[in-house]
Amino acid sequence: MDYNLMREFADSWGLLTMALFFVGCIGFALRPSGRSQAEEAARIPLKDD
């Protein structure tokens, strides 16, 4: 593959793919049904054995 072809792909579709992945991760972390799981995970360091 030519360097310029890879550069064009990374500048257009690669950037779009990474942006959509980032938005998806943020949406997954902030979804309403995940609140109880996040609260439980936040309490892990405070649990006594």
Order of alpha helices (4+ residues) and beta strands (2+ residues): alpha-alpha-alpha
